[in-house]
Amino acid sequence: MMEPMESDDSSIFNNFSSICVHVDRIHSSSVFIGENPLEFSVPLLLLQLGICSGTIIFLFQLLKRLAQPLIVSQILSGLVLGYFGAGFLEKFRETIFPIRGLIFLDAISSLGQVFYFFLIGVQTDMSIIKNIDKRAFGIGVCSVILPTILSNLYTVTLVNTVDLDTIKTLFLVGNAESFIHFAMVASLLNELHLINSKFGKIALASSMSSNCFGLFFQKIGMLLANERKVRLHALSTVYGFIVLAVIILSFQPVILWMTKNSPVGQPLKESFVITLFLGVLVVAFCSQASGMHIYFGPILLGITIPPGPPIGSAMVEKLDIIASWVLMPIFFAKIGLVFSIHTIKLLNFLCISFIIIVAAFGKFLGALMMSIYYKLPTRDGVALGLILNSQGALEIGIYKLMKKDKVLDEETFVVMCICVMVVAAVITPIIRYLFDPSRRFVVEKKRTVMHLRPEFDLSVLVCIHDQDDVPSAINILEALKPMHRNHLIVYMLHLVVLLGRANPQLIHHRITKLRTSSRSCVSESIVNAFKYFGQSNSDVVTIHPFTAISPSTTMYEDVCSLALDKRTSLILIPFHKRFHSNGMMSLSKYKMKMFNQHILDKAPCSVALIVERGIVKISRSISTNLYSFQIAIVFIGGPDDREAIFIGTRMIGHPYINVTLIRLLEDTNSPSDDGKEMKLNNEAVSKYHRLLENNHRVRYMEEVAKDCTGTVAILRSLENNFDLIMVGRRHSPRSPLVQGLLLWNEQTELGSIGEVLASSDFIGNATIFVVQQHRKVVNEDPETSKR
C-alpha cells in the first residue's frame, strides 16, 4: 500500500488515501508481444514528462506572439492537462494520468521544486541590498504598506456587507497578495530583457527592499499574534531557519575551497558539481524534517553560492533546462490535475478576485506615487508599479503550502492561482508597450566620425568577447591613433555572459591598479593588453577599460548605454564568425550574431564590424611593421560608404599606413542614385582628393562594372593586396552593382559587399571592416551638419 499523492490533494480523486501498486510492473518488455507500456511505471512517467513539457513549450511559442510571459504558459498548461483534459475526458485521465501514476508525479514534482528554487536562490544576488538607496527603499516600502492597508480595509467592508463561506481566509489573501518577492520580479525583468537597464536596476532594488521589509514585519506580526498556534508556527520557523543556517554555513568552507581550486575560464569540475547537487538534496531533506517547506532550504543554499563563474554559472548551465523545462512542468500539471473550478461559487470567486485586484492596485499606486515623488519619468513609474505585481512559481508554491496547512481552502487556492496567471497576462504586454528600453538610445544629433570635426577628439567603444578579439581591435586603434593635437579616447568593454546572478554588473577598472578578484581576473589579460597600448601612446591615447557581466540576451544594452553616456562616435564589434586564410571557418557563435544584430539596430552612434580572416597569431601589427600597412576603402555610394571614407581619412598620416580609395562606378548612362545622394557621394570623394596632394601614401582608383558579376570580379582582384578592407554595410538596392548580391546574402549584418569579402571563396588574410553610419536621431540633421 502506498500514498498516491499529497494528503491535501487526495479528496479530488474520490477520497482515495492509499492504493496498491505491483512492484514488478516497472519496465515494459515490448509492445510487440502484447503488453501495454502505459501499465508500467517507467514508460508512463516518460510519457507524462513529454506531454507536460511539450504542452508548456507549445503554449509558450503560441502565446509569445501575444507578448505573454512563461508563467502564463505554465499555469495554462496545468489547466489544459488537468481541468480541461483530465477533468472532462475520462479516458484521457485514466490512460495518461491514472491514480497509480500520481505517486511518481509527486516525487518528480518535489524534485523539480528542489532544484528550481535552488536556481532561484542562485540567481538572487543579495549584494543588491548594499545598493538600496532612499528612492528604492521608499518605493519598496510604500508598495507593501499601501496594498496591505487597502486590501484589509476592503476585506473589513466586505465581511460586514456580504455573507461569505470564506471569511477566515479573506484577510490572509490580502496579506499574501501584498507581499512582493524579489526573485519573481528579477525573473520577469530578465524575460523582458530589462534587467540591466536603469529601470531594471531601480525595480530590482525596490523589490528587494519590499521583500526584506515585508518578511520582517510578517514574522513580527506572527510572533505577536494572539493565537498560540500561530506563535508556535513562527517560532518553529525561526528554529528551523537556525538549523538550516548552521547546515548551510557548514557548506561555506567547501564552496569557498571549490571556488579557489577552479581554474579561471575553465568549466567547474564534475566532482564539484555532484557535491553541490548532493548538498541541495541534503538541505532539502533538513528543510522538510524541520517542518518547513521543501523549497526553503535549497533557495537559502542557492543564495550563498558565490556570484557568477565558476560555481554560480555552472549551476545555472547544468540545471536550467532540466529543472525549468522537464521537472517543473510536472509541478504545474499536478496543480492543474487537482483544480476543481466547477465547484467554485461565483460570489466567493468575485470577492476573492476583488481583494487580489485591490492588493495589485495598491502595489501599483504605491510605486507610482513614490516614483512621482522622487521625480522619475511617469512612464517608468507606471511600468515600475506594474512589474512589482509580477508573480510566479514561488507564489504558487507558497499558496500550495498554505493549502496543505489548511490555512487556505481549495476554493481560495484555485482562485489565487488563476489570478497569478491573469495578472501576469495583463501586465506583461502593457510593460512591453509602455517601456521600450531602446528609445533612450535615440539621440538628437548624428554621432558619426563623418560629422565629427577633424580637430575634435575621437571617442571609440571597443567590444571584446575573448582574447582572440584583442589583436585586430588594437590594430584598428593603432590605425586611428592621431598624430597631432587631438586625442583618441578608447572605452574598452569586455563582455562576460552572466548565468549565476539576477542582477548584472558594469565594472570600471582602474588602469593604475587592476583588481584580481574572482570577477575581474577574467578580464585581467585583456585589460593589460589595452593598458600597454595606452601607455605606449600616452600622449595621444586614453584608455578606459570596463567589464560588463550580464545575460547574453541583454548584453547589447550595456554597450549602447556606455556609448550613449560617453558620447562615442564609433563602436567596434567582432563578427560572430572567424575565418582562416584557407577559407575554413574556425568560430561561429549564434548568441554573438544576435548581439551584433541588436547593436546594429539600437546603437546611438556608428558601428563597425571587424571580420578576422587571418590567423590571429601571425596577423600583421601596424605598430611593429617594418613595411607599409595597406588599407583599401571600397566605395559604391551611400551614407555607410561615406562614413567609411571619413574613418579612412582619420588613418591617413600614420607613418606605416597606405590608404587606397577604390570607387566602383556603374557602366550605364542612367545612375541609380538620386541627385542628392550623388552630390553627397561626390563631396565625400572630393574631400578625400584634397588629401592626395603631396601625400604618396594616399591613392585613388576608379573601377567600372556593369553588374554584380563585375563587382565580384573587382573585389577578387583585392585578394592578398591589402591588410584591411573597409566597406559600407548598406547600399541602394536599386544599384545594379549590388542587386544580384542581395540574393546571395546570408548574413545580413555584413551587407552585400561585406558578405562577399568575408565569404569562404575570397582567399586572403585581409581583415574586413564593415561600417554602418548612425542615422537614428530625433530630428534629422542635414547630411553636412557638424557637431
PEHU-V690976 format. One record per residue. N is the residue number from 1. RES is the residue in one letter. PSI is psi in degrees with one decimal (* if undefined). D_FIRST is the distance of its C-alpha to the first C-alpha in Angstrom with 1 decimal. Layout:
n;res;psi;d_first
N;RES;PSI;D_FIRST
N;RES;PSI;D_FIRST
This chain:
n;res;psi;d_first
1;M;135.9;0.0
2;M;149.7;3.8
3;E;124.3;7.1
4;P;-23.5;9.1
5;M;177.9;12.4
6;E;148.5;14.6
7;S;-31.7;14.9
8;D;-11.3;18.4
9;D;-13.2;17.6
10;S;-27.7;14.9
11;S;-21.6;17.7
12;I;-29.2;19.3
13;F;65.3;16.7
14;N;31.8;17.0
15;N;30.4;15.3
16;F;138.6;11.7
17;S;-21.3;9.7
18;S;154.5;6.1
19;I;167.6;5.5
20;C;136.5;4.9
21;V;133.2;6.9
22;H;122.1;9.6
23;V;-17.0;10.6
24;D;-0.1;14.1
25;R;67.5;14.7
26;I;-56.4;15.9
27;H;136.5;19.7
28;S;141.2;21.7
29;S;-60.8;24.6
30;S;143.0;27.1
31;V;-19.8;27.8
32;F;-10.8;30.9
33;I;16.6;29.3
34;G;4.5;27.6
35;E;143.4;24.1
36;N;110.9;22.9
37;P;-23.7;22.2
38;L;-4.7;20.3
39;E;-2.2;17.5
40;F;149.9;16.9
41;S;-48.3;15.6
42;V;-50.7;18.8
43;P;-38.3;21.3
44;L;-42.7;19.5
45;L;-41.8;19.5
46;L;-40.2;23.1
47;L;-41.3;24.2
48;Q;-42.6;22.7
49;L;-45.2;24.5
50;G;-42.2;27.7
51;I;-44.8;27.6
52;C;-47.5;27.1
53;S;-43.0;29.7
54;G;-38.0;32.0
55;T;-43.4;32.0
56;I;-43.8;33.0
57;I;-43.1;35.6
58;F;-48.3;37.0
59;L;-36.1;37.3
60;F;-44.5;38.7
61;Q;-34.0;41.4
62;L;-44.7;42.1
63;L;-13.1;42.4
64;K;-30.3;44.2
65;R;-22.6;47.3
66;L;14.8;47.0
67;A;36.3;46.9
68;Q;144.1;43.3
69;P;172.5;41.2
70;L;-35.8;37.9
71;I;-32.2;35.9
72;V;-44.3;37.0
73;S;-36.1;35.6
74;Q;-49.0;32.3
75;I;-40.4;31.7
76;L;-35.1;33.2
77;S;-37.2;30.9
78;G;-40.1;27.9
79;L;-41.3;29.5
80;V;-46.4;30.4
81;L;-29.8;27.0
82;G;-80.4;25.3
83;Y;-49.2;27.5
84;F;-23.7;30.1
85;G;-73.7;27.9
86;A;-25.7;24.4
87;G;-33.8;25.7
88;F;-29.5;28.4
89;L;98.1;27.5
90;E;-40.9;24.6
91;K;-39.6;24.8
92;F;-45.2;24.8
93;R;-44.4;21.7
94;E;-29.4;19.7
95;T;-49.6;21.2
96;I;-37.8;21.4
97;F;61.4;18.8
98;P;161.6;16.0
99;I;-37.6;13.0
100;R;-27.4;10.8
101;G;-16.5;13.8
102;L;-17.9;13.8
103;I;-49.0;11.4
104;F;-31.2;14.3
105;L;-40.3;16.8
106;D;-43.3;15.9
107;A;-45.4;16.3
108;I;-39.5;19.5
109;S;-43.8;20.8
110;S;-40.4;20.6
111;L;-38.8;22.3
112;G;-41.5;24.9
113;Q;-41.3;25.6
114;V;-51.9;26.1
115;F;-30.0;28.7
116;Y;-46.4;30.2
117;F;-25.2;31.1
118;F;-41.4;32.3
119;L;-37.8;34.7
120;I;-42.2;35.8
121;G;-40.8;36.7
122;V;-36.5;38.5
123;Q;5.2;40.5
124;T;112.8;41.4
125;D;105.0;44.7
126;M;-13.5;45.2
127;S;-13.2;48.8
128;I;-17.2;49.7
129;I;-33.6;49.8
130;K;-24.2;53.2
131;N;5.9;54.6
132;I;115.9;53.8
133;D;-173.6;57.3
134;K;-38.2;58.6
135;R;-48.9;58.1
136;A;-40.1;54.4
137;F;-43.2;53.6
138;G;-44.3;55.4
139;I;-44.5;53.7
140;G;-45.4;50.2
141;V;-44.1;50.7
142;C;-31.3;52.3
143;S;-10.2;49.4
144;V;-43.5;47.0
145;I;-48.0;49.3
146;L;-48.1;50.7
147;P;-32.3;47.4
148;T;-44.5;46.0
149;I;-48.7;49.1
150;L;-43.3;49.3
151;S;-37.7;45.7
152;N;-38.6;45.8
153;L;-43.0;49.1
154;Y;-38.8;47.8
155;T;-41.7;44.7
156;V;-45.0;47.0
157;T;-40.4;49.2
158;L;-42.6;46.2
159;V;-34.9;44.7
160;N;-14.5;48.2
161;T;-23.0;48.9
162;V;138.6;45.7
163;D;109.1;43.1
164;L;155.6;39.7
165;D;-15.6;36.1
166;T;34.8;35.3
167;I;-39.4;38.1
168;K;-30.8;36.0
169;T;-8.9;34.8
170;L;-42.4;38.2
171;F;-37.3;39.7
172;L;-37.2;36.6
173;V;-46.9;37.0
174;G;-43.7;40.6
175;N;-40.2;40.2
176;A;-39.8;37.3
177;E;-17.7;39.4
178;S;-10.2;42.4
179;F;141.6;40.8
180;I;126.7;41.8
181;H;121.2;39.8
182;F;-42.2;42.1
183;A;-38.2;39.6
184;M;-34.0;39.2
185;V;-43.9;42.9
186;A;-37.5;43.5
187;S;-44.4;41.0
188;L;-39.0;42.9
189;L;-41.0;46.3
190;N;-39.5;45.3
191;E;-32.0;44.2
192;L;0.2;47.5
193;H;37.6;49.5
194;L;3.1;51.0
195;I;-29.1;49.5
196;N;16.9;52.7
197;S;167.5;55.2
198;K;-39.8;57.0
199;F;-43.2;55.1
200;G;-38.9;51.8
201;K;-36.7;52.8
202;I;-42.2;53.7
203;A;-40.4;50.4
204;L;-47.4;48.5
205;A;-39.2;50.5
206;S;-43.7;50.3
207;S;-34.7;46.5
208;M;-42.6;46.1
209;S;-40.5;48.3
210;S;-36.0;46.6
211;N;-49.1;43.1
212;C;-43.2;44.4
213;F;-46.7;46.3
214;G;-40.8;43.4
215;L;-40.8;40.9
216;F;-49.9;43.4
217;F;-23.7;44.2
218;Q;-46.0;40.6
219;K;-36.0;39.7
220;I;-42.9;43.0
221;G;-38.3;42.3
222;M;-38.8;38.9
223;L;-27.2;40.4
224;L;3.2;43.2
225;A;155.2;41.0
226;N;-31.0;41.4
227;E;129.7;37.7
228;R;-35.9;36.4
229;K;-39.7;32.9
230;V;-42.7;34.5
231;R;-40.3;36.6
232;L;-37.8;33.7
233;H;-41.1;31.7
234;A;-41.6;34.9
235;L;-40.3;35.4
236;S;-35.0;31.8
237;T;-42.4;32.4
238;V;-45.2;35.7
239;Y;-44.1;34.2
240;G;-38.7;31.4
241;F;-39.0;34.2
242;I;-42.8;36.2
243;V;-45.8;33.4
244;L;-38.7;32.9
245;A;-41.2;36.7
246;V;-44.2;37.0
247;I;-44.6;34.4
248;I;-38.1;36.0
249;L;-30.0;39.4
250;S;-23.0;38.5
251;F;-22.9;37.8
252;Q;-46.4;41.2
253;P;-35.6;43.3
254;V;-43.5;41.1
255;I;-42.2;41.4
256;L;-38.8;45.2
257;W;-40.4;45.5
258;M;-41.4;43.8
259;T;-43.8;46.3
260;K;-30.4;49.3
261;N;16.6;48.3
262;S;115.9;47.7
263;P;142.4;50.9
264;V;130.8;52.3
265;G;-4.0;51.6
266;Q;149.0;49.2
267;P;152.8;45.4
268;L;138.7;43.1
269;K;145.9;42.1
270;E;-35.6;38.6
271;S;-36.7;37.9
272;F;-42.1;38.6
273;V;-45.9;36.4
274;I;-40.5;33.4
275;T;-41.9;34.1
276;L;-38.7;34.1
277;F;-42.8;30.9
278;L;-37.1;29.3
279;G;-38.9;31.0
280;V;-44.1;29.5
281;L;-39.6;26.0
282;V;-45.2;26.9
283;V;-37.6;28.6
284;A;-40.6;25.6
285;F;-46.1;23.4
286;C;-35.9;26.1
287;S;-45.0;26.5
288;Q;-40.6;22.9
289;A;-25.0;23.1
290;S;1.1;26.4
291;G;7.2;25.0
292;M;170.5;26.6
293;H;153.6;25.4
294;I;-22.9;24.3
295;Y;-16.4;27.4
296;F;-46.1;29.9
297;G;-48.9;30.1
298;P;-38.2;30.5
299;I;-34.1;33.2
300;L;-41.0;35.1
301;L;-39.1;35.0
302;G;-37.1;36.2
303;I;-31.8;39.1
304;T;-8.6;40.3
305;I;134.0;40.5
306;P;146.6;44.3
307;P;147.3;45.7
308;G;-157.6;46.4
309;P;153.6;46.7
310;P;-24.9;45.5
311;I;-51.1;42.1
312;G;-46.3;41.7
313;S;-40.5;42.8
314;A;-38.7;40.7
315;M;-43.6;37.5
316;V;-43.5;38.2
317;E;-37.9;39.3
318;K;-34.8;36.2
319;L;-20.0;33.6
320;D;-53.6;35.2
321;I;-47.4;34.4
322;I;-37.4;30.9
323;A;-44.2;29.8
324;S;-34.5;31.8
325;W;-6.9;31.6
326;V;-49.8;28.3
327;L;-45.4;25.7
328;M;-30.7;27.0
329;P;-31.3;27.2
330;I;-37.0;23.3
331;F;-46.3;23.8
332;F;-36.0;26.2
333;A;-39.5;24.4
334;K;-39.8;21.3
335;I;-41.8;23.7
336;G;-32.6;25.3
337;L;-27.6;22.2
338;V;2.8;21.7
339;F;139.2;25.4
340;S;71.7;26.6
341;I;-34.5;30.3
342;H;-15.2;31.2
343;T;-5.2;30.2
344;I;130.2;32.6
345;K;140.6;35.8
346;L;-43.0;38.9
347;L;-44.2;40.6
348;N;-41.9;37.7
349;F;-44.4;37.6
350;L;-43.0;41.4
351;C;-46.0;41.5
352;I;-41.6;38.8
353;S;-40.4;40.3
354;F;-36.4;43.8
355;I;-42.8;42.6
356;I;-40.1;41.3
357;I;-41.9;44.6
358;V;-42.2;46.6
359;A;-42.1;44.8
360;A;-40.6;45.3
361;F;-36.1;48.9
362;G;-41.8;49.4
363;K;-46.3;48.2
364;F;-47.7;50.6
365;L;-40.9;53.5
366;G;-44.8;53.1
367;A;-40.8;53.2
368;L;-43.8;56.0
369;M;-45.7;58.2
370;M;-30.8;57.9
371;S;-41.7;58.5
372;I;-38.8;61.7
373;Y;-39.1;62.7
374;Y;13.3;62.4
375;K;37.4;64.3
376;L;154.2;61.7
377;P;142.6;62.4
378;T;-41.0;61.2
379;R;-40.2;59.2
380;D;-37.1;57.4
381;G;-40.3;56.7
382;V;-45.6;55.2
383;A;-35.8;53.0
384;L;-42.4;52.0
385;G;-34.5;51.0
386;L;-43.2;48.9
387;I;-22.8;47.1
388;L;-8.3;46.2
389;N;2.6;44.0
390;S;137.8;41.8
391;Q;167.3;38.1
392;G;-146.9;35.1
393;A;-30.2;31.6
394;L;-44.8;32.3
395;E;-41.7;33.0
396;I;-39.5;30.0
397;G;-39.1;27.7
398;I;-41.7;29.5
399;Y;-38.5;29.1
400;K;-37.5;25.4
401;L;-41.6;25.3
402;M;-35.4;27.5
403;K;-40.0;25.2
404;K;-35.9;22.1
405;D;7.9;24.4
406;K;17.9;25.4
407;V;-38.5;28.9
408;L;143.5;29.1
409;D;171.8;27.9
410;E;-41.5;26.4
411;E;-49.3;29.9
412;T;-40.4;31.7
413;F;-45.7;29.3
414;V;-44.0;29.7
415;V;-42.1;33.5
416;M;-39.2;33.8
417;C;-41.7;32.0
418;I;-38.4;34.2
419;C;-31.9;37.3
420;V;-44.7;36.5
421;M;-43.8;36.9
422;V;-45.2;39.9
423;V;-44.8;41.8
424;A;-38.5;41.3
425;A;-28.8;42.4
426;V;-46.5;45.5
427;I;-32.1;46.7
428;T;-49.5;46.3
429;P;-33.7;48.9
430;I;-42.5;51.2
431;I;-43.9;51.1
432;R;-37.1;51.8
433;Y;-43.1;54.7
434;L;-38.4;56.1
435;F;102.8;55.8
436;D;107.7;57.0
437;P;-20.7;57.4
438;S;-13.9;59.9
439;R;-26.0;62.4
440;R;-9.7;63.5
441;F;-1.6;64.7
442;V;124.3;67.4
443;V;173.4;70.7
444;E;-26.9;74.1
445;K;153.3;76.1
446;K;133.8;75.6
447;R;90.6;74.5
448;T;165.0;75.9
449;V;-33.3;78.1
450;M;-39.7;80.6
451;H;4.3;81.0
452;L;127.7;81.2
453;R;143.3;84.8
454;P;-30.4;85.9
455;E;-6.0;86.8
456;F;153.9;83.5
457;D;142.0;80.7
458;L;121.5;78.0
459;S;126.2;74.4
460;V;135.7;71.8
461;L;121.6;68.0
462;V;123.0;66.6
463;C;131.0;62.9
464;I;126.0;61.5
465;H;-42.6;58.1
466;D;-179.3;58.6
467;Q;-25.1;61.5
468;D;-19.4;62.6
469;D;-13.0;63.7
470;V;-48.7;66.1
471;P;-46.4;69.1
472;S;-39.9;69.7
473;A;-43.1;69.3
474;I;-34.5;71.8
475;N;-44.3;74.2
476;I;-43.0;74.1
477;L;-36.5;74.7
478;E;-38.4;77.6
479;A;-34.7;79.1
480;L;-7.2;78.8
481;K;124.8;80.3
482;P;156.2;83.5
483;M;-6.7;86.8
484;H;-138.1;88.5
485;R;-29.3;88.0
486;N;168.0;84.7
487;H;159.2;81.3
488;L;116.6;78.1
489;I;117.8;75.1
490;V;124.7;71.9
491;Y;105.9;68.4
492;M;127.0;66.0
493;L;108.9;62.4
494;H;123.1;59.8
495;L;118.0;56.6
496;V;127.7;53.3
497;V;130.1;50.0
498;L;124.7;47.7
499;L;-27.3;44.0
500;G;0.5;42.8
501;R;160.8;44.1
502;A;-33.5;44.4
503;N;134.1;48.1
504;P;171.8;50.8
505;Q;146.2;53.8
506;L;112.2;57.5
507;I;125.9;59.1
508;H;112.5;62.9
509;H;141.1;64.1
510;R;129.5;67.3
511;I;-36.4;69.7
512;T;-29.7;71.2
513;K;106.9;67.9
514;L;121.8;64.8
515;R;150.7;61.6
516;T;37.1;59.3
517;S;175.4;56.0
518;S;-25.4;52.8
519;R;-35.3;53.4
520;S;-14.9;57.0
521;C;-23.8;57.3
522;V;-31.5;56.0
523;S;-2.2;59.2
524;E;-49.8;61.6
525;S;-36.9;63.1
526;I;-45.7;63.5
527;V;-39.0;65.1
528;N;-36.1;67.4
529;A;-44.2;68.7
530;F;-31.6;69.7
531;K;-42.8;71.0
532;Y;-41.2;73.3
533;F;-41.9;74.5
534;G;-39.8;75.3
535;Q;-33.0;77.1
536;S;-21.1;79.2
537;N;41.7;80.3
538;S;-20.0;80.2
539;D;-24.3;83.4
540;V;-4.2;82.1
541;V;134.8;78.2
542;T;128.9;75.7
543;I;132.5;72.1
544;H;98.0;69.2
545;P;140.6;65.9
546;F;157.6;62.5
547;T;126.6;58.8
548;A;119.7;56.5
549;I;106.3;52.7
550;S;163.2;51.0
551;P;148.5;48.5
552;S;-30.0;50.1
553;T;-22.5;49.8
554;T;10.5;52.0
555;M;-29.7;54.1
556;Y;-26.9;57.1
557;E;-33.8;57.3
558;D;-42.5;58.2
559;V;-49.4;61.0
560;C;-38.2;62.4
561;S;-43.2;62.2
562;L;-40.6;64.0
563;A;-36.7;66.6
564;L;-46.3;67.2
565;D;-37.4;67.6
566;K;0.1;69.9
567;R;48.1;71.9
568;T;155.1;71.7
569;S;-15.6;73.6
570;L;137.4;71.6
571;I;128.2;68.0
572;L;124.3;67.5
573;I;141.7;64.2
574;P;145.2;63.3
575;F;151.9;62.4
576;H;-9.8;58.8
577;K;146.2;60.1
578;R;134.2;62.3
579;F;153.6;64.5
580;H;167.4;66.4
581;S;-20.7;70.0
582;N;6.6;69.2
583;G;-7.6;67.3
584;M;142.4;63.8
585;M;133.3;61.2
586;S;-13.3;59.6
587;L;136.3;57.5
588;S;120.0;55.9
589;K;119.0;53.5
590;Y;-41.7;52.2
591;K;-35.9;51.5
592;M;-35.5;55.0
593;K;-46.3;56.3
594;M;-36.9;54.6
595;F;-46.9;56.0
596;N;-40.1;59.5
597;Q;-38.9;59.2
598;H;-40.9;58.3
599;I;-44.2;61.2
600;L;-32.7;63.6
601;D;-32.8;62.5
602;K;-14.8;62.4
603;A;139.4;64.8
604;P;12.5;67.6
605;C;-175.7;70.1
606;S;155.4;71.1
607;V;143.5;68.6
608;A;129.0;69.3
609;L;132.7;66.9
610;I;115.5;67.6
611;V;109.7;66.9
612;E;115.8;67.2
613;R;-18.7;68.4
614;G;167.5;69.9
615;I;122.5;68.1
616;V;-36.8;67.7
617;K;-24.9;68.8
618;I;14.6;72.2
619;S;144.4;72.7
620;R;135.5;76.2
621;S;134.9;76.7
622;I;-43.6;79.5
623;S;-26.6;80.2
624;T;14.0;80.9
625;N;133.5;82.4
626;L;-3.4;85.9
627;Y;176.8;86.5
628;S;141.4;85.9
629;F;117.9;82.5
630;Q;125.4;82.7
631;I;132.5;81.1
632;A;139.3;81.3
633;I;113.3;80.7
634;V;119.1;80.1
635;F;117.9;81.5
636;I;-37.0;81.1
637;G;157.3;81.1
638;G;165.0;79.0
639;P;-39.1;77.7
640;D;-41.3;75.4
641;D;-36.3;78.2
642;R;-36.9;80.6
643;E;-39.4;78.1
644;A;-38.4;78.0
645;I;-46.0;81.8
646;F;-29.1;81.8
647;I;-40.6;79.2
648;G;-38.1;81.4
649;T;-26.3;84.5
650;R;-22.3;82.7
651;M;-17.3;82.6
652;I;133.3;86.3
653;G;-18.8;88.2
654;H;132.7;85.9
655;P;-18.7;88.2
656;Y;6.8;85.9
657;I;132.3;84.8
658;N;130.5;86.4
659;V;128.4;85.3
660;T;123.0;85.9
661;L;120.7;85.4
662;I;107.8;85.0
663;R;124.2;85.5
664;L;122.3;84.4
665;L;150.7;86.6
666;E;138.9;86.3
667;D;65.5;88.8
668;T;156.5;89.6
669;N;-11.3;92.0
670;S;97.1;89.4
671;P;143.7;87.2
672;S;-26.9;83.6
673;D;152.5;83.4
674;D;172.5;85.0
675;G;-36.8;88.1
676;K;-44.4;86.5
677;E;-41.7;84.0
678;M;-39.6;86.9
679;K;-44.2;89.0
680;L;-38.1;86.2
681;N;-44.5;85.6
682;N;-36.8;89.4
683;E;-40.2;89.5
684;A;-41.8;86.8
685;V;-36.4;88.5
686;S;-40.3;91.8
687;K;-35.4;90.4
688;Y;-37.8;89.3
689;H;-33.8;92.7
690;R;-25.4;94.3
691;L;-11.0;92.5
692;L;-25.0;94.1
693;E;123.0;97.5
694;N;32.2;98.4
695;N;101.1;94.9
696;H;-7.7;94.6
697;R;1.5;90.8
698;V;127.6;90.2
699;R;160.0;90.5
700;Y;132.8;90.2
701;M;148.0;89.6
702;E;134.0;89.4
703;E;138.9;87.7
704;V;134.4;88.0
705;A;147.8;85.3
706;K;-37.2;85.1
707;D;-166.9;81.3
708;C;-27.2;78.0
709;T;-42.7;79.0
710;G;-35.4;82.0
711;T;-45.0;79.8
712;V;-39.3;77.5
713;A;-41.3;80.6
714;I;-41.1;82.0
715;L;-36.9;78.7
716;R;-27.1;78.6
717;S;-12.3;82.0
718;L;-7.6;80.6
719;E;130.1;78.6
720;N;8.5;79.3
721;N;-14.2;82.2
722;F;151.4;80.3
723;D;-27.2;77.8
724;L;128.0;76.5
725;I;120.8;76.6
726;M;138.5;76.2
727;V;150.0;75.5
728;G;154.7;74.4
729;R;-43.9;71.0
730;R;139.3;71.9
731;H;161.9;74.9
732;S;124.6;76.3
733;P;-13.5;74.5
734;R;-13.6;77.9
735;S;127.1;79.5
736;P;-16.0;80.0
737;L;-21.1;79.5
738;V;-3.8;75.8
739;Q;-48.9;75.0
740;G;-28.6;73.8
741;L;-28.1;72.0
742;L;-29.3;69.6
743;L;-28.5;68.1
744;W;-13.0;67.3
745;N;117.7;65.9
746;E;-32.1;62.2
747;Q;93.5;62.0
748;T;-20.5;63.5
749;E;-16.8;63.5
750;L;-16.4;66.5
751;G;175.4;68.4
752;S;-48.7;70.4
753;I;-43.7;72.9
754;G;-34.2;70.5
755;E;-39.3;68.1
756;V;-44.5;70.9
757;L;-31.5;71.9
758;A;-4.5;68.3
759;S;162.1;67.5
760;S;-19.0;67.1
761;D;-18.0;70.4
762;F;104.4;72.4
763;I;128.0;73.2
764;G;165.1;74.3
765;N;3.0;73.3
766;A;138.0;74.4
767;T;133.4;72.0
768;I;132.8;71.6
769;F;101.3;72.0
770;V;123.8;70.8
771;V;137.1;72.0
772;Q;122.1;70.9
773;Q;141.6;73.2
774;H;129.0;71.8
775;R;-7.8;72.6
776;K;101.0;70.1
777;V;161.4;72.1
778;V;-50.5;72.3
779;N;114.7;76.0
780;E;127.5;77.2
781;D;159.7;80.3
782;P;152.3;83.0
783;E;-26.4;82.5
784;T;10.1;85.2
785;S;152.8;84.2
786;K;160.8;84.0
787;R;*;82.1
